[in-house]
């Protein structure tokens, strides 16, 4: 963690709403280190053929924009107004009632009024009014209109990369205005000028080339899973060797590459492998991993609709090439928003796949019958309901668990009960965080939508504060020591957030808890969990 | 002093003066009584229809409802049918709750940092309550005014009037009831609610910071409409028979200027006319927009039924063949299956 990061107490003290002396249109932009992510690497921008690749630095005055940048943005807005009813309506109907204002984790954490969802949207809306509405053209700033200047553009860049597209504000808006939608379009416009952040641009380029954000090449991807195979064999005595790129497998499995790469996501990945081995031995379950479609996440979603589509295309393409029946998806947040709300629209119809049926329970996943992709939590919940897994939840007795609803599965899908059902069946100690901070009211980890870089740590700690505060509450009240989630970005960013705000709490994925509890046929007497920590009652051995 | 609301307040005062002197001094009864109202009605209707059509005809490329409850998935998991609808029926209920009862606004809460370190979320329904009161009162007032545009007055308008006047303010009746029925609640509620909505823009710092002149203007204008209406009804008597003749004239496209209708009536009429003209060009269009918001009026069923994007277009993708061409040797070496053994 960055050394110059303020102490948690200082950050809390500074979190209150700070009203600037000047109106928001007259308050100049101050791009502050710790709050922004580095500019995109030109090689990454170039690799995927996006506009204006060049070296640039947000702190410098000159952003090296194309000469006609205002015209590009104006045309960009016009085109998107014609293509998205959402954008047009959200530009027009906001009454600035302020119901959204304090629903944003970044506003709660930073107190910066431009982090109120309404004002974040007004940054763009003001230019829309100026360029496209009669009232704005006549009454100018009285109607909330202002021309697009370089300062305004910089403000867009700064604040659209201080939004995690979590949609919490949209739940409270009387017209359903969704800041995620506005940020998505805002970022699209910025990308027309080559103004991305590198934490997004480089994963996008990697994913395009190697199939995953981390740029893991096929042989290395296999190596990494082989490494887990060895670890799992040490712990359970079972060889869980998976199959790769296997033609004719029943099901293709896709999960975020973050789970392959870094702790504690790796334990979730081991969890998948153990589960699949169990199902294979017991029920002949036939699943394969792909190296080509080795990414569930989609940082293209944080770049533009088109980039999202380009990266997402690999899922269906690979399912078709391998000839599987349907696709099973791992634990990831925005991946599931893309799958649930975009994938088949963009890259379907998925008519080469079969309507998903669990080969073990015979359950038809009616809710996924067209897209043909099922979430691992839906799949496992069904297995447990039909008593198809032999479980020993006491193996998780050292964990006192709470569950974080990831923004996208909560507000872009509504998958609330499935993971809870699974976790409650594999853990004996489960406590919910306060109702205003879970389910559709859930607070973002503060680092989603591509903001999980290292250089913006202050922003991340501010944005994650409401979530961490609720974790702290159950930690103090119930002794919760494990924060479970179904999102790879959560698993990547929560350890730092917890270390900062609630150091006694660890982070896990649902599937890790499942694998710890799952009794595999022929396994040895396990002494440790997947992390090598002694199981309850085995501490002395 | 805030320039945004001062400007709006002055604008409404100027409108008042224009109507007042325009009629009292310049005698422009025809302009203020006939020309402007007709023009305003025309602009309102054409503008409103144009805006709604414009939205309605713009594509909805993706199915993006904000899901506010459990999805429909496994049969034994109870779905939040209205907050996360998977069918059109569910969407209709969701929209009714949204449009008639402001469901989303009802979720409102505010946070407080207790003891400097614990975030708490606190009951906060005042905005919901007053917003609801404001809109319903406005609707009732509008419907009541239909009595001026229909002869005989439809029974349902009379019934609504009966309900609206049902709660009598008896202790004022000696002063106020001069040959009139009881006090209409709707007008008073409207005025109180609009004042509340104004005061929160003034006193809640965050809301004040985001408020534009275009947020204050309609509030002042509606205040003006409500006050002038209340004045006419209870305090400054206008010739109600004359008014009805006049409005019936407008409604039947045979307008004429009645004698002896006080200037306050023209002020009221100009305020209403300005509101009608302002409507289609402003945020007041949320009246139409609320029905069309894609995060609310779509079912969350895009995994069960493919949603079509009318402008979906082919994009450049990195194909498996290109991928294998780049990594073939490494794949073969690692024992991964390949389509072709060599380039």
Interface residues (C-beta under 8 A of the other chain):
Chain A: X9 X12 X13 X15 X16 X17 X19 X23 X24 X49 X81 X82 X83 X84 X85 X86 X88 X89 X90 X92 X93 X94 X95 X96 X97 X98 X99 X101 X102 X108 X113 X116 X118 X119 X122 X133 X134 X135 X139 X142 X143 X144 X167 X170 X171 X172 X173 X174 X175 X176 X177 X178 X181 X208 X209 X210 X211 X217 X218 X219 X222 X223 X244 X245 X246 X247 X291 X292 X305 X306 X309 X310 X313 X314 X317 X318 X321 X339 X340 X341 X342 X344 X345 X346 X348 X349 X363 X365 X366 X367 X368 X369 X370 X371 X373 X378 X381 X382 X385 X410 X411 X412 X413 X414 X415 X416 X417 X418 X421 X434 X436 X437 X439 X440 X441 X465 X466 X469 X470 X473
Chain B: X4 X7 X51 X54 X55 X58 X59 X60 X61 X62 X63 X64 X66 X67 X68 X69 X70 X71 X72 X73 X74 X76 X77 X78 X80 X83 X84 X86 X98 X102 X104 X105 X107 X108 X109 X110 X111 X113 X116 X117 X118 X119 X121 X127 X131 X204 X205 X206 X207 X209 X210 X211 X212 X213 X214 X215 X281 X282 X283 X285 X286 X289 X290 X292 X293 X294 X295 X296 X300 X301 X302 X303 X304 X305 X306 X307 X308 X309 X311 X312 X315 X316 X317 X318 X319 X320 X323 X324 X326 X327 X330 X331 X333 X334 X335 X336 X337
